[in-house]
Amino acid sequence: MRTEGRVIDLSRTEYGTYAAPDTNHVIRNTYQLLALSTAVAGVGAGISMLAGFGPLAGIVFTLLGLVPLLYLNKNRNTAAAVPTMLTFTALSGLGLGPTLSHYINLPGGSSTVIDRCRHHDGGHLSTDGLCA
């Protein structure tokens, strides 16, 4: 059986010329949307923690977060998809706030992350204060 060396042209696909700038644009937009949704969820969790919502409110916000998901499933390729997704992440953050408040209010809860970082990297924190 004879095999020949074959050169694959990665600049072309079966649908035409492969456009790397378009792919880079999609990837950049995806990461920007991920960062925005993470920030919105963090703001929601912070508001929930500052407002002092209880566990029942966390459950209610989490269940309310399912409503935008149902709408998002029907309208995923429309202009309303991004605000709907951000509404979902905000409600998820609001639902997460009571859980975070509970663990932070435990004895030694706020220092748990810092202690874990110190044990992780031999007792030194990185320059930004996060685990390395």
C-alpha positions in Angstrom: 0.0 0.0 0.0 1.5 3.3 -1.1 0.8 6.5 0.6 1.7 9.8 -0.8 2.5 13.0 1.1 -0.4 15.3 0.7 -0.4 19.0 1.4 -3.6 20.4 2.9 -4.4 23.9 2.1 -5.8 25.3 5.3 -6.7 28.6 3.7 -9.6 27.0 1.7 -12.6 25.0 2.8 -15.2 23.2 0.8 -17.3 26.4 1.0 -14.7 28.7 -0.3 -11.8 30.7 1.1 -11.4 30.6 4.9 -11.5 34.0 6.4 -9.3 34.2 9.5 -10.2 37.8 10.3 -13.9 36.8 10.4 -13.1 34.0 12.8 -11.0 36.2 15.0 -13.9 38.7 15.1 -16.3 36.0 16.2 -14.0 34.8 18.9 -13.4 38.3 20.1 -17.1 39.0 20.3 -17.7 35.7 22.1 -15.1 36.6 24.8 -16.5 40.1 25.2 -20.0 38.7 25.7 -18.6 36.2 28.2 -16.8 39.0 30.1 -19.9 41.2 30.1 -22.2 38.5 31.3 -19.7 37.6 34.1 -19.6 41.2 35.2 -23.4 41.5 35.2 -23.7 38.3 37.3 -21.0 39.7 39.7 -22.9 43.0 40.0 -26.1 41.1 40.7 -24.4 39.0 43.3 -23.0 42.1 44.9 -26.3 43.9 45.0 -27.9 40.8 46.5 -25.2 40.6 49.2 -25.5 44.3 50.0 -29.3 44.2 50.2 -29.1 41.2 52.5 -31.5 39.0 50.7 -32.3 35.7 52.4 -32.2 32.2 51.1 -35.8 32.3 49.9 -35.1 35.3 47.8 -32.1 33.5 46.3 -34.4 30.6 45.3 -36.9 33.0 43.8 -34.3 34.9 41.8 -32.9 31.6 40.5 -36.3 30.4 39.4 -37.1 33.7 37.8 -33.8 33.3 35.9 -35.4 30.4 34.1 -38.0 32.6 32.4 -35.4 34.5 30.2 -33.9 31.1 29.2 -37.3 30.0 27.8 -37.5 33.2 25.8 -33.9 33.0 24.8 -34.4 29.5 23.4 -37.1 30.8 21.0 -35.3 34.0 20.0 -31.7 33.1 20.0 -30.8 34.7 16.7 -32.6 38.0 17.2 -31.6 41.4 18.5 -33.3 40.6 21.8 -31.0 37.7 22.6 -28.2 39.7 24.3 -30.5 41.7 26.7 -32.3 38.5 27.5 -29.1 36.7 28.2 -27.9 39.6 30.4 -31.2 39.4 32.3 -30.6 35.7 32.9 -27.1 36.4 34.2 -28.3 39.2 36.5 -31.0 37.1 38.0 -28.5 34.3 38.5 -26.1 36.6 40.3 -29.0 37.9 42.5 -29.8 34.2 43.3 -26.1 33.5 44.1 -25.8 36.4 46.5 -27.5 34.8 49.5 -25.2 31.7 49.2 -22.1 33.9 49.0 -23.3 35.9 52.0 -23.9 32.7 54.0 -20.3 31.4 53.4 -18.7 34.8 54.0 -20.6 35.2 57.3 -19.3 31.9 58.6 -16.5 32.1 61.2 -13.4 32.7 59.2 -15.3 32.6 55.9 -13.9 35.8 54.4 -10.4 34.6 55.0 -10.9 31.2 53.6 -10.0 32.2 50.0 -6.9 34.1 51.2 -5.7 31.1 53.3 -6.2 28.8 50.5 -4.1 31.0 48.2 -1.3 31.1 50.8 -1.3 27.3 51.0 -1.5 26.9 47.3 1.6 28.9 46.3 3.9 28.3 49.3 2.7 31.2 51.5 3.1 34.0 48.9 0.3 36.0 47.3 0.7 37.2 43.8 1.0 40.9 43.2 -2.7 41.3 42.4 -3.7 39.4 45.6 -5.1 36.4 43.7 -3.9 32.8 43.7 -1.1 32.2 41.2 
